[in-house]
Amino acid sequence: MKSEIKALILILATSFGISAAALYALGMAHFIPQFFSLAMSDSINPCTFVIYTMLLIALSVKEVSRRRLYIIGFSFVLAIYISYYLLGLGLVYLTGRLPTWLAGVAAVVFGAYTIITGIMEKSRIADKRGVRKKIFSSDATAVGAFTLGVIVSTTLLPCSAASYLVYTMLISKAGTALAIILLALYNLIFILPLVVILLAMGSVSDSKKFSQAMVRHSRELSIVAGLLLIAIGVWVFATGGNI
């Protein structure tokens, strides 16, 4: 248990360090707490670990080498990043004309939903059985992993859409150029836990154990994610959500 907690703290500290440094460089130090709350509510989402655990289990069955693990793992994560970034661009465009207070409403509603489904331990992954079938039937290659990442990224939307929607609604008011940079940064933090697991563990077996440990704590992670979203909603109502 201690090693699991240490690893999670490492992920949180690394994520916060990258986001804080980048935002400070952009002259947006005031937005660091809000960014951290939204990005981390997404990156520690249990649904992501469930999908990643399925992939790691599939790789362990196929007995891939460490080198191939890195190639397949990074290809999968890269596909998730690209898919979510493109989705984010669309959301920024669609939400640009919406009033900011709607972001507060969305944050509170989705935050409560995340907490309730987490306590009830109800899966928020769309077509979980179909996802499992795709993962175990895909080829253990970089191309296969990338294709798989693009396909299964849509199954994470019921889990990650809340934080992402609120975030894009907020940054859409900051101008196109800045929104593109902030979107890239957010998605970097979103995939960072998967990269950290891949690099820190160094083997299919160790990575699988850690990812499974995060799944076992899905209730706690969902509650934390929900509370962070609600806190963002309160901030939007109190300040107007201007960044």
MARVO-219873 format. One line per field, with one value per residue (C-alpha): residue number from 1; residue in one letter; z, x, y. Coordinates in nm, 3 decimals, always signed. Example, Ala and Ser with C-alpha at 12.3 -4.5 7.8 and 13.67 -1.06 7.14 Angstrom:
seq: c(1, 2)
type: c(a, s)
z: c(+0.780, +0.714)
x: c(+1.230, +1.367)
y: c(-0.450, -0.106)
# end
This chain:
seq: c(1, 2, 3, 4, 5, 6, 7, 8, 9, 10, 11, 12, 13, 14, 15, 16, 17, 18, 19, 20, 21, 22, 23, 24, 25, 26, 27, 28, 29, 30, 31, 32, 33, 34, 35, 36, 37, 38, 39, 40, 41, 42, 43, 44, 45, 46, 47, 48, 49, 50, 51, 52, 53, 54, 55, 56, 57, 58, 59, 60, 61, 62, 63, 64, 65, 66, 67, 68, 69, 70, 71, 72, 73, 74, 75, 76, 77, 78, 79, 80, 81, 82, 83, 84, 85, 86, 87, 88, 89, 90, 91, 92, 93, 94, 95, 96, 97, 98, 99, 100, 101, 102, 103, 104, 105, 106, 107, 108, 109, 110, 111, 112, 113, 114, 115, 116, 117, 118, 119, 120, 121, 122, 123, 124, 125, 126, 127, 128, 129, 130, 131, 132, 133, 134, 135, 136, 137, 138, 139, 140, 141, 142, 143, 144, 145, 146, 147, 148, 149, 150, 151, 152, 153, 154, 155, 156, 157, 158, 159, 160, 161, 162, 163, 164, 165, 166, 167, 168, 169, 170, 171, 172, 173, 174, 175, 176, 177, 178, 179, 180, 181, 182, 183, 184, 185, 186, 187, 188, 189, 190, 191, 192, 193, 194, 195, 196, 197, 198, 199, 200, 201, 202, 203, 204, 205, 206, 207, 208, 209, 210, 211, 212, 213, 214, 215, 216, 217, 218, 219, 220, 221, 222, 223, 224, 225, 226, 227, 228, 229, 230, 231, 232, 233, 234, 235, 236, 237, 238, 239, 240, 241, 242, 243)
type: c(m, k, s, e, i, k, a, l, i, l, i, l, a, t, s, f, g, i, s, a, a, a, l, y, a, l, g, m, a, h, f, i, p, q, f, f, s, l, a, m, s, d, s, i, n, p, c, t, f, v, i, y, t, m, l, l, i, a, l, s, v, k, e, v, s, r, r, r, l, y, i, i, g, f, s, f, v, l, a, i, y, i, s, y, y, l, l, g, l, g, l, v, y, l, t, g, r, l, p, t, w, l, a, g, v, a, a, v, v, f, g, a, y, t, i, i, t, g, i, m, e, k, s, r, i, a, d, k, r, g, v, r, k, k, i, f, s, s, d, a, t, a, v, g, a, f, t, l, g, v, i, v, s, t, t, l, l, p, c, s, a, a, s, y, l, v, y, t, m, l, i, s, k, a, g, t, a, l, a, i, i, l, l, a, l, y, n, l, i, f, i, l, p, l, v, v, i, l, l, a, m, g, s, v, s, d, s, k, k, f, s, q, a, m, v, r, h, s, r, e, l, s, i, v, a, g, l, l, l, i, a, i, g, v, w, v, f, a, t, g, g, n, i)
z: c(+0.000, +0.085, -0.256, -0.426, -0.234, -0.313, -0.682, -0.687, -0.506, -0.769, -1.045, -0.877, -0.804, -1.158, -1.311, -1.092, -1.162, -1.540, -1.537, -1.290, -1.484, -1.817, -1.685, -1.506, -1.831, -2.004, -1.738, -1.601, -1.253, -1.113, -1.310, -1.170, -0.897, -1.137, -1.407, -1.156, -1.029, -1.377, -1.522, -1.220, -1.190, -1.540, -1.521, -1.204, -1.345, -1.268, -1.614, -1.772, -1.544, -1.625, -1.999, -1.938, -1.715, -1.993, -2.235, -1.992, -1.919, -2.293, -2.333, -2.046, -2.209, -2.531, -2.333, -2.502, -2.427, -2.235, -2.558, -2.727, -2.413, -2.444, -2.818, -2.782, -2.467, -2.613, -2.938, -2.742, -2.527, -2.831, -2.998, -2.687, -2.681, -3.047, -3.029, -2.722, -2.858, -3.176, -2.972, -2.759, -3.062, -3.162, -2.812, -2.797, -3.122, -3.013, -2.663, -2.756, -2.768, -2.456, -2.137, -1.882, -1.604, -1.787, -1.711, -1.342, -1.378, -1.577, -1.319, -1.024, -1.204, -1.342, -1.013, -0.826, -1.093, -1.062, -0.685, -0.691, -0.958, -0.777, -0.445, -0.622, -0.807, -1.133, -1.447, -1.670, -1.961, -2.273, -2.418, -2.174, -2.316, -2.669, -2.553, -2.388, -2.707, -2.920, -2.685, -2.665, -3.038, -3.154, -3.275, -3.034, -3.270, -3.266, -3.548, -3.380, -3.047, -3.211, -3.396, -3.076, -2.885, -3.137, -3.123, -2.746, -2.673, -2.742, -2.462, -2.211, -2.303, -2.043, -1.782, -1.905, -2.089, -1.771, -1.684, -2.049, -2.134, -1.842, -1.929, -2.297, -2.206, -1.990, -2.226, -2.532, -2.400, -2.387, -2.763, -3.022, -2.997, -2.618, -2.615, -2.847, -2.611, -2.300, -2.469, -2.553, -2.193, -2.048, -2.261, -2.166, -1.802, -1.893, -2.035, -1.792, -1.537, -1.812, -1.922, -1.563, -1.503, -1.821, -1.743, -1.366, -1.361, -1.651, -1.704, -1.802, -1.468, -1.250, -1.463, -1.453, -1.072, -1.022, -1.270, -1.103, -0.766, -0.896, -1.016, -0.669, -0.534, -0.798, -0.539, -0.365, -0.693, -0.821, -0.505, -0.530, -0.900, -0.825, -0.540, -0.761, -1.026, -0.773, -0.641, -0.996, -1.024, -0.705, -0.834, -1.161, -0.975, -0.734, -0.982, -1.321, -1.437, -1.620, -1.686)
x: c(+0.000, +0.284, +0.445, +0.111, +0.068, +0.424, +0.373, +0.046, +0.211, +0.486, +0.227, +0.047, +0.370, +0.501, +0.171, +0.150, +0.512, +0.469, +0.140, +0.264, +0.585, +0.404, +0.129, +0.382, +0.574, +0.250, +0.186, -0.113, +0.011, -0.329, -0.495, -0.269, -0.511, -0.805, -0.599, -0.462, -0.811, -0.952, -0.651, -0.602, -0.973, -0.932, -0.588, -0.664, -0.998, -1.043, -1.186, -0.850, -0.680, -0.944, -0.872, -0.497, -0.523, -0.706, -0.425, -0.153, -0.330, -0.358, +0.014, +0.103, -0.096, +0.098, +0.426, +0.577, +0.931, +1.011, +1.114, +0.789, +0.599, +0.740, +0.667, +0.309, +0.244, +0.364, +0.175, -0.146, -0.094, -0.005, -0.330, -0.526, -0.348, -0.414, -0.777, -0.849, -0.664, -0.870, -1.186, -1.079, -1.035, -1.391, -1.520, -1.335, -1.501, -1.847, -1.837, -1.677, -2.012, -2.162, -2.182, -1.914, -2.164, -2.270, -1.924, -2.003, -2.332, -2.166, -1.888, -2.127, -2.364, -2.090, -1.901, -2.203, -2.256, -1.894, -1.918, -2.248, -2.139, -1.807, -1.974, -2.208, -1.904, -2.093, -1.881, -1.892, -1.713, -1.925, -1.947, -1.696, -1.740, -1.675, -1.364, -1.228, -1.286, -1.106, -0.808, -0.754, -0.805, -0.570, -0.216, +0.072, +0.229, +0.276, +0.025, -0.225, -0.188, -0.228, -0.541, -0.676, -0.609, -0.808, -1.097, -1.123, -1.071, -1.441, -1.526, -1.364, -1.587, -1.858, -1.580, -1.365, -1.612, -1.709, -1.370, -1.280, -1.606, -1.571, -1.208, -1.274, -1.561, -1.323, -1.025, -1.241, -1.273, -0.894, -0.839, -0.762, -0.381, -0.374, -0.656, -0.455, -0.155, -0.366, -0.540, -0.207, -0.092, -0.412, -0.388, -0.025, -0.132, -0.421, -0.192, +0.095, -0.012, -0.008, +0.340, +0.466, +0.329, +0.492, +0.834, +0.841, +0.731, +0.944, +0.766, +0.423, +0.377, +0.469, +0.272, -0.032, -0.015, -0.001, -0.277, -0.495, -0.422, -0.556, -0.870, -0.921, -0.925, -1.172, -1.429, -1.184, -1.048, -1.400, -1.488, -1.172, -1.239, -1.599, -1.503, -1.245, -1.511, -1.756, -1.483, -1.431, -1.806, -1.803, -1.506, -1.687, -1.998, -1.791, -1.554, -1.719, -1.460, -1.243, -0.889)
y: c(+0.000, +0.241, +0.191, +0.258, +0.583, +0.692, +0.624, +0.820, +1.112, +1.105, +1.127, +1.417, +1.606, +1.561, +1.670, +1.979, +2.072, +2.064, +2.254, +2.516, +2.585, +2.615, +2.842, +3.060, +3.099, +3.201, +3.465, +3.272, +3.184, +3.286, +3.003, +2.727, +2.604, +2.585, +2.417, +2.168, +2.084, +2.020, +1.837, +1.613, +1.533, +1.391, +1.229, +1.029, +0.917, +0.545, +0.477, +0.551, +0.300, +0.038, +0.069, +0.069, -0.239, -0.424, -0.336, -0.446, -0.773, -0.837, -0.768, -0.999, -1.280, -1.223, -1.216, -0.911, -0.793, -0.474, -0.298, -0.390, -0.289, +0.063, +0.083, -0.044, +0.157, +0.487, +0.424, +0.367, +0.676, +0.889, +0.786, +0.885, +1.223, +1.301, +1.189, +1.399, +1.700, +1.697, +1.654, +1.948, +2.171, +2.093, +2.165, +2.497, +2.600, +2.484, +2.633, +2.965, +3.146, +2.990, +3.198, +3.115, +3.048, +2.733, +2.596, +2.634, +2.450, +2.171, +2.139, +2.103, +1.864, +1.640, +1.656, +1.525, +1.258, +1.144, +1.117, +0.927, +0.678, +0.635, +0.554, +0.312, +0.170, +0.201, +0.183, +0.491, +0.322, +0.291, -0.064, -0.213, -0.563, -0.441, -0.254, -0.568, -0.765, -0.505, -0.490, -0.865, -0.917, -0.640, -0.708, -0.639, -0.382, -0.006, +0.041, -0.191, -0.010, +0.332, +0.222, +0.069, +0.393, +0.595, +0.349, +0.308, +0.679, +0.732, +0.487, +0.723, +1.016, +0.942, +0.960, +1.245, +1.465, +1.651, +1.802, +1.846, +2.024, +2.264, +2.332, +2.401, +2.633, +2.836, +2.854, +2.927, +3.282, +3.329, +3.356, +3.090, +3.090, +3.066, +2.810, +2.583, +2.597, +2.540, +2.249, +2.085, +2.130, +1.985, +1.673, +1.630, +1.616, +1.386, +1.116, +1.171, +0.905, +0.641, +0.748, +0.750, +0.401, +0.276, +0.426, +0.381, +0.018, -0.102, -0.434, -0.560, -0.734, -0.434, -0.189, -0.416, -0.445, -0.070, +0.002, -0.262, -0.102, +0.229, +0.050, -0.096, +0.260, +0.376, +0.485, +0.718, +0.853, +0.922, +1.113, +1.324, +1.395, +1.491, +1.724, +1.896, +1.956, +2.097, +2.327, +2.457, +2.518, +2.722, +2.922, +3.001, +3.120, +3.328, +3.494, +3.464, +3.210, +3.460, +3.338)
# end
